[in-house]
Amino acid sequence: MIQIETSLKKITDAILKIGANPVIVGGYVRDSIMGYSSKDIDIEVFGVDSLESLENILAPFGSTNVVGKSFGVLKLTTKEYQLDISMPRTEIKTGIKHKDFSVKTDGNLTFKEAALRRDFKMNALGFDLRSEEIVDPFDGLKDIENKIISHINDKTFTEDPLRILRAIGFAARFNFKISQKTKDLCKNMVKEGELLHLSKERIFEEVKKILLKTKKPSIAFYLADELGINESIFTEIEALKGVKQRAKYHPEGDVFTHTMMALDVMAQYNEKNRLALMFAVLCHDFGKAQTTKLIDGEYRAHGHEAVSVHLAQNFMSRLTDDKALIETILPLVRYHGEPKKFYESKVSDSAIRRLANKVNISLLVEVSRADTLGRTTKDAKSGNFDAKEWLLKRAGELKVKSSAPKKILQGRDLIEQGLTPSKEFKKILDLAFEAQMDGEFLNIEDGKIWLKKYLA
């Protein structure tokens, strides 16, 4: 039995009154059974000839919008919910692209016939709102009980390769195992290059879910390694395998192992900018695959930070066109080791100001913390990262914790001194900013004194 809130029951009762049979399907049913809450609800309505018959009935409850009448999806947005209301349908793949499907809606299909197009047995559950019973044509409840992810049908599953990424995402999200039969099918699809047909947007959405909805995203990436996904589309991650590190600082093993551990540490962070931070940690050591060398009996990766930036940009550009996200990630990758170095050497105010001019320090310390604690060293096991509090305190005192230092002197101040705007303005203002960063002046009054001395 699934509890239906009063506001939702009013909507489903209105559908029942016209003689139709609404069934809640998919993730909402699965999550409810496992004790997770969700406001995104999919409802399939059996026993109707078209969605038009539902539009007038549902209009009083919120805004309605029919998305692609051939697909038969009516979106209903209320204060509490985002509902996707559809007719049962069958799908036949006609090409390699996401939209290359022949869709046929049929209100007379049985629930089992309609559910055959779904990916996993646990996602083919329904809650019949007329009988108030769970409908389980493929033993999805048994899979949930056994914590197993298994597909419904070989033919329908292989019609959408995105399901491979969904499998590893669900495994990480729920800490479930993927059945061997499903693993074998996924491996074969990867080997045949099916993932290469996916659009970057669809891949990005699944990776985003892995990074934002899982407590241990490493589970997904270890599975991605096992299934050949990294080798196929995440080549920068694949390259980290077997890259050795200095045992003193990384007794946990290769760069791939360290990255996975750091990613799981970062997953504990639930504040703003989490997605950028998760990607920054995932990418932070990409450069070690190209720069690691055995020097005097020890593995070192001099300059890996700069190389990591280049590789991270390539990686992210293949996933998304979100330039703001990428621009947030890259400096975090470039300077991820600075907080620890700054703490150990107790750097000057000037160095902290200059760092803040390049990267958001409040975000950087989180990446650095994950990097430091994502190991098996004695310090990492303690869970302490003193550099974070130290640097945040210093940056806070300098008023650069979450933003770059603002230039005190402006062009108007030069004009005030009798100068005429010219190319020299930039040179003077750049020198003034350098002096400001060095602490030669910290307010406008002292800045004007500095300017007079400079011009003299």
Secondary structure, DSSP 8 states (H G I E B T S, - for coil): -----HHHHHHHHHHHTTT-EEEEETHHHHHHHHT---SEEEEEEES-S-THHHHHHHGGGSEEEEE-TTTTEEEEE-SS-EEEEE--EEEEE-SSSTT-EEEEE-TT--HHHHHTTSSBGGGS-EEETTTTEEE-TT-HHHHHHHTEE-BS-HHHHTT-THHHHHHHHHHHHHT-EE-HHHHHHHHHHHHTTGGGGS-HHHHHHHHHHHHHH-S-THHHHHHHHHHTHHHHH-HHHHTTTT----TTT-TT-SHHHHHHHHHHHHTT--STTHHHHHHHHHHTTTTHHHH-EEETTEEE-TTHHHHHHHHHHHHHHHH---HHHHHHHHHHHHTTTHHHHHHHHT--HHHHHHHHTTS-HHHHHHHHHHHHHSS-SHHHHHT--HHHHHHHHHHHHTT-SSS----S--HHHHHHTT---STHHHHHHHHHHHHHHTTS--SHHHHHHHHHHHH-
